């Protein structure tokens, strides 16, 4: 199991590392320091908001998936998580829009932060699917959804 996971996730992990490194190299070359700072700020805000509001659902899915499968309650487990996601996903855009609108930052930076925050809803859904696949031991499909 360990070896299968290590080998199965290795290409995806290497790809993520290379893309992350190349992104930094490319962005530091084509953006001015001020623009790169805005990008870094927008990415940080997006990551903080995602971690605060959505990561607990991904952790709950991963933690309780095996137990719910043993008990035959996978549908209930996933339905509970989807209800929680829906509640947060309905409230989040309203809060995010108000925060961006009230933030004392430049208009272009507001657009960047807003785009990052809007992407969180889609990113979180993808992460939920990925965590479900990982929890069920579907290494190749989980790795492909990275």
Residue pairs with C-beta under 8 A, 6 or more apart in sequence:
1 137
4 139
5 139
8 139
8 140
8 142
8 143
9 139
9 142
9 143
11 143
12 143
12 144
12 146
15 146
16 146
27 36
27 39
28 36
31 39
38 106
38 108
38 109
38 112
39 112
41 109
41 112
41 113
42 109
42 112
42 113
42 115
42 116
43 116
45 113
45 116
45 117
46 113
46 116
46 117
46 119
46 120
49 92
49 96
49 117
49 120
50 120
50 123
50 124
53 88
53 92
53 120
54 85
54 88
54 120
54 124
54 127
57 81
57 84
57 85
57 88
57 124
57 128
58 124
58 127
58 128
58 131
60 81
61 77
61 78
61 81
61 128
61 131
61 132
61 135
62 131
62 134
62 135
64 77
65 74
65 77
65 131
65 132
65 135
65 136
66 135
68 74
68 76
68 77
69 136
78 132
81 128
85 124
85 125
85 128
89 121
89 124
92 117
92 120
92 121
93 118
93 121
96 114
96 117
96 118
96 120
97 114
100 110
100 113
100 114
100 117
101 110
103 110
103 113
105 113
126 145
129 145
130 142
130 145
130 146
133 141
133 142
133 145
134 142
